[in-house]
Amino acid sequence: MTEATGREDVIEAAEERNLQRSLSNRHIQLIALGGAIGTGLFLGSGETISKAGPSILFVYAVIGFMLYFVMRAMGELLLHKLEYRSFQDFAADILGPWAGFFVGWTYWFSWVVIGMADVVAITGYWEYWLGEDWRWLAMVLTTAVMLALLVMNLASVKLFGEIEFWFAIVKLVAIVALVGVASFMVIVGFTSPDGTTASVSHLWSHGGIFPTKFAGFVNGFQLAVFAFVGIELVGTTAAETANPRLTLPRAINAIPVRILLFYVVALAAIMCVTPWNEINPKISPFVSLFGLAGLAGAAGIMNAVILSSASSSCNSGIYSTSRMLFGLAHKRMAPGGFRELTRVGVPWRGLVVTVCVICSAHFLTLSSGLQSAFKIVVALASVLFLFVWSIILVCHVVYRRRDPKAHATSEYKMPGSTVMPWVVLAFFVFILVALTRDRDTLTALAVTPLWFGVLGLGWWRVRGVARAAAETYSAGEEAGKQPDAGKQPDSEGGWS
């Protein structure tokens, strides 16, 4: 047997293995929780408060309300066919292979962008303890964190679930502690060194609930939407979830309560202790509040919490993007090597490539304009996620019109399905308009078409083989079996 033949046998054997349903209910619940509590809550809430004042509470509530319907649409579609590995699969099935290609690669790129930003942020968190003179060591430690996440993801999907479970627990404990400390400070009438007494009245006594008027309220949406990036992460776990018909609805249904508690209540607690116009937008209000309370080592503890939050974001990105590449490769929309699984059912190539690309963030120049650059990256990721969320809603609209009986008999119907998809899509247009009101976020909007231009060229390159693979998959379904992923048709110009 030749070396080439032996390698083909290994690849074919790997392709016959499937993703393992190893994520339990508690994993899914906490993965959904971790997705709902984005890094933006810890890092970006100070700036959003400075833009909108107490009205930021309505901003987060409105965004959470709208995205709940995106999640419900995604949940109904994933449970419609358990063969769907993720929303990339149902986009390709319902709208056509082009939609799967665009949403899959856009989702991959979005998480890579976020991961690179998180790597830069994690380096900064290490510098909090080491100092700027030891930046090289901070970069080494950040690389070590990324390699540790890679190794644990390669071990098994169950270990990924355990990692995210404990990352989410850390976020949960931090927020509950903040709300508890802030409540105590309000009850005892805590007075800060500058003479400000903690009080619920701070929510309306400094210019009212809308102190920055409607313009400030609109500007609050610019960064607030980034805090929700990752809320759809539970949709990439569908193929690896034990008993998805039970666990997915439970995770999605809990989202409104989580948004209310972890965003609205937490930020209200912060503003009850420190008036919104006295909050420093460049410092995490979580760190500021614990420091104000005089708790020993509080700033360092919260720095560690925020570091773990950024690591959690990276971990989520590594996981989700590797699964997207796996799904794209099965449809001949990505290089065939991404179809390979380890013996425990992990798509290892996607994990390795994603980590390598994310770690390239070390080559970014940390200049005085880094904050502005970070803001552009955040806005770019937000725009790309708006595209992904919109595709999910469009898929539900088409599915409902194409197969009304399936929707009528669905065990997990999207509420308000005749109207809410259009309401949410209109809301996304409003978000895009809000992003034009700031020069940095407008820059991100301006460069976004370049990404879709690149995707257009990529689709032109693989469209023939991707459509043929989709036809083969459909034929296999009609015959009552899944087609062999290793024997999908190929054609000139496509990935094999």
N, C-alpha and C positions, 0 to 999 in steps of 0.2 A: 504494500500500500504506500503510495507516494505521500509526501508531506502535505501537498495541496488537497489530496483526497481526504487525508486524516483531518485536516482543518475543516473541510466541508461537513464531515460527519459530526464534528464537535458542534459546529454552528447549528446544524439541523437538530441535533439532540437538545441544544439549548432552546431552540425555537419551539420544540414540542412541550417544554415546560411553560407553565403559565404563572402569572402573578398570583401570589398566595393570599388567601383571605385570612390574614392573621391579626387584623385590627379589631379589638373588642369594643364593646359599647363605651367603656370608660375612655379608651383611646380616642374614639371618634368625638365624644363629648368634649374632651379637653383640646383636641386638635381644632374643633370648631371654636372653642373658647379662645385659644391662642390666635386663631385667624381673626376673630372679632376684636381682639385687643392688639392693635398694630403698634409698631414702634413709634408711630406718629403721636400716640397718646402721651407717651413719656417725653418725647423730644420736641414735638411740634405744638403741643397744647399751649405753651406760653405765648407763642407768636399769634396763634389763632385767637386767644383771649385778648391780646393787645389790639387786634384788628376789629373784633366784633363786640367786645365787652361781654356782659352777661347774656346777650342774645346768642352767644356761641352755644349755649345749652340747646336752643331751638335748632341751630345748625346741625349739631350732632344727632339730635332726635329725628330731624327730617331725613338726613342721609340714611340713618339706620332704618327708618320706616320704609324708605324706597328700596333699599337693598334687600330687605326682608322678602319682597315680592320677587326679586331676582333669584333669591335662594329657593323660594317655593316653586318657581318655574323650573329651576334646575333639578330640584328634588323630584318633581313629577316626571320629568323626562328621563332621569336616571333610573327610576323605578318602573318606567314604562317598558324598558328592555334592560334586563340585568346584564346583557352582553356588553352594554356600553361601559368602557373603562373610565371615561371621564366625559366632560362636556365637549371635548374635541371630537369624540366619537359621534355624539348625536348631532353635532353641527355638520359633520361630513355626511351623515346619513340623511338628515332632514333637508338641509339646504344644498348639499352637493359637495363633492370632494374639495372644491376651491375654498369653501367655508372652513372645512377641517384644516386645510393647509394654512390659511390666514390666521385662524384663531389659535392653532397649535403653536406656530412659530412666534406669533405676537406674545402669547403667554410665556413662552420660553424667554424671549428677549426682555419682557417686563421684569421677570424675576431675576434675570442676570443683572439688569440695571440696578434693581433694588439691592441685590447681593453685593455689588461693587460699592454702592453707597454705604452699606452696612459694614463692609470691610474697613473703609476709611473711618467710619464712626467708631468701630471697635478699637482701632489703633489709637484714636483719641481718648477712649476710655482708659486704655492701659497707660497712656501718658499722664492721666490724672494722678496715678500713683508714682510713675517713674520720672516724670518731668520731660520737657521737650528735648533735653540733651541726650536722652536715652530713647529717641524715636526709633532708632534701628532695632532696639530690643523689643519695643512695642510692636513693630512690624513682624518680628520673629514670633512673638507670642500670638499675634493675630493669625499668622500662618499655621501655627500649631493648633489653634482652635479649629480652623477650617479642616485641617487634616484629621483631627479627632472626629469631627462631624462626618467626614467622608468615611472613615473606618467604621463608625457605628452604623451608618446607612448601608454600607456594604455587608455588614454582618447579617441583618435580616430586617424586614419591614416591621416586625414586632418591636425590635429595638428602637427603630425610628419612632414608633408610637410611644414607647416608654420615655424617650428623650423629650418629645413634645409634651407628654403628660406632665413631666416635672418642670419643664420650662413654663408651661401654663400655670402650674401651681405657684411658682415664684411670682408671676405677674399678679395672680389672684391675691396672694398674701400681701403684696405691696400695696395694692389698691384698697383692700379691706383695712389694712393698717392705716393708710392715709385718711380714709373716711372716719375711722375710729378716733384717731388723734385729733383731726379737725373738729369733729363733733364735741369731743371733750373740751377743746379750747374755746368753742363757742359757749358751751354750758357754763364753764367757770369764768367766762368773761376775760379771757387772756388778753393782755395788753402788750404789744410789741415795743421794742426799744424806742421807736419813733412816736409812740403814744397812740397807735391805732388799736382799738379794741375789737376783738373778733365778734362778729354779729351777722345774723342772717340778713339784716337790712342792707348790708353791702351790695346785695344783688340788685337793689333798685335805688339806693341813695346817692349814687355817684353818676348822675346824668340819666338815670332811668335804666330800664332793661335794654333799651336800644340807644345807648349813649353815642354811638358813632353813626346813627341814622341808618337809613336803608342801604346806603353805599357800603358802610362798614359791615353790615349784616351779610351782604352779597360777597364781600371780600373774604369773609370767614370761611366760605366754601372752598377757597383755593387750596388751602393746606389740609382742611378737615377731611376732605374726601380721601386723601392719602392714608389717613389713619385707618381706613376700612379696607385697604388693600390686603388681600389674603383671606377675606371673609368667605370667598368661594373655595378655599383650599379643600374643604370637606368634599367638594365635587371631584377632586382628583384621587380620592381614596376609595371610590366606589368599587373598583375591581379587587381591592384588598381588604374589604370590610366584611367581617363575619355577620351574617344576617342583616344585610343592608335595608331590608323592608322595615325593620324595627329601629335600627340605630340611626339611619339618615334622617327620618322624620323627627326623631327625638332631638337630634342635634340642631336641626334647622328651627324647630318650634321654640327652642330656648333662646334664640338670638334676640328677640325684642327685649326680654328681661335683662339679658346681658348688656345690651346697648344702654338701657335705662340706668343700670347699676354702675357699670364700669366707665361710662363716659359722662352721662348727665350728672349723676350723683357725685362722682369724684371731682369733676370740675366745679360743681356748685360748692362743694366742701372747701376747695381751694380758695374760691372767691369770697367765701364767708369769713375766712381768716385774713386774707389780704385783698383789699379792694382791687378790682381789675386794672385800674390805671396805675397801680403801684407794682404790678407784676413785671419782672424783667423778661422780655421776650427771648433773650439769648441764653437764659438759664432754665433748666427744667423746673417747673413749679413744684414738682414732687420733691426734688432735692431742697428747694427753697423752704418749703413748709416744714420739713423735718428739721432743717437747720434752725428755723425760727423757733421751733418748739424746744430747742436746746438739748436734744437727745444726743448723747455722746456717740460719735462715729456715724451719725445718721447720714451725712453727705457721702461718706465712703460706702456705706451699705446700699444707698440708693444708686450710686454709681455702678456698683456690682449688679444691682437689679436691672438697670438700663443696659449694661453690657450683656447680661443674659437675654434680655429682650431682643437686642440686635442679633445675638447668636441664634436665637429661636427663629428670627426672620430668615437668616441665612439657611438654617436647617430646613425650614419649610420650602425655601426656594430650591435647594438642592434636591429635595424629594420630588416636588411637583414637576420641575423641569425635566428630570430624568424620566418620569412617567409620560410626559408629553412627547419627548423624543422617541420613547418606546412605541407609543401609539402612532406617531408620524411615520416611523420606519415600517411598521406593519402595513401601512397604506402606501408604501413606496414614495413617501413625501420627504424622507430623510435617509441618509446612508444606511445600508442594511445592517452595518455593525451594531447599530443601536437596538436591534432586535434581540441581541444576545442576552441571556439571563444566566446568573450564577446558579449553582445547584439549589440554593434556597429561594430562587425566584426573584432576584434583584437585578434590574437592568444596569449593570455595572459601568458600561461605557458612557452612558448618559451622565452618571454621577461624576465620573472622573473628568469628563470634558467640562461640565458645568463648574466644578470646583476650580479647575485650571483657569477658565475664563474669568470667574469672579475674582480670583486672587491677582489677576493682572491689574486690579485697582491699585496695587502698590506702586505702579508706575505713574500714577496720577501726580501731578505737581501740586503740593500743598502750598498754595499761594494765598495772598491776602484776599483774593476773590473766591476762596473756596466756598464760603457760605452761599454766595450767589450761584456758583456752579452746582452746589448741592440742591439748591432750590429748583434749578432748571431740571436736574435729574429727577427730583420728586414729581415735578409737574409732568415730565415726559412719561414717567411710570403711570401716573394717574390717568393721563389721556389714553394710554394703551389699555389700561384696565377698563376704562369706560367702553372701549371697543369690544372687549371680551364680554363684559356684562350685557352690552346691547345685543350681541350675537345670541346669547342665551335667551333673551326675551324674544327676539325675532324667531328663533327656532320654536319657541312655545306657541307663538301666533300661528306659524305655518302648520305645526303639528295639530293644533286644535281645529284648524280649518280642514286639514287633509283627513283627519281621523276623529271626527266629533264623538264617535261611539267610544273610542279608547279614553277620551277625556271624561266622558260622562260616567264611565265605569271605573275610573281611576281610584285607587285606594288613597291617593294623596293629591287631591286636586289643588291647583293654585287658586286661592280666593280672588274673586273679582277679575277673573281671567278675560272677560270681554273688554274691560276698560283699563285695568291697571298696567298692562304692558305698555300701552300708549302713554299713560300718565308718567310712568317711570322714564320712558324714552324721551319725552318732552323735558323731564327734569334733567336728564343727562345733557340735553342741548343747553339748558340754563347753566349747567356747570361749565360747559365749554365757553359760554359767553363770559362767565365770571373769571375764567382763566385769562381772558384777553385784557383784563383791567390792571395787570401787573406786567412790567417789562420782562422780568425773568420768566414768568409762566407763559407769556406771549411768545417768547423765544422757543420754548418747548413745543408750543402748538405749531410754530412755523417749521420746525425740523421734523415733526411727525410724518408729514407726507413723504419725506425721503425714505423712511422705513417701509412704508407701504409700496413705494416705487420699487425698492429692492425685492420685496415679496412678490410683486407683480412679475418681475423678471424671473424669479425662482419658480413661480407657478407655470410660466410659459415653458420653462425647462422640463418640468416633470409632469405636466398636465396629462400627457398621453398615457404614461404608465400608471399614474394615480387613478385615472378614470377606469382603466382596464382592471386594476386591482379592486376597485369599488364594484365593478360589474361581477367579478368573480366572487366577491364576498356575498353579494345579493343572490347570486345563483346558488351558493352554498346554503344560504338561509332558506331559500325556496325548496331546496332538496332536503331540508330538515337537519342540516349539520353545518358546523363551522368549517370553512375551507382551510386547508393546511397553509399556515403563514409562510412556510418555506417553499411553497410551490405556486405563489402568485405570479401572474404573468409579468414579463418584463418587456420593454421595448427600447429602442434606441433613444438616447437622450435622457432616460430616467435613472434614478438611483437603483442599484441592485443589492 
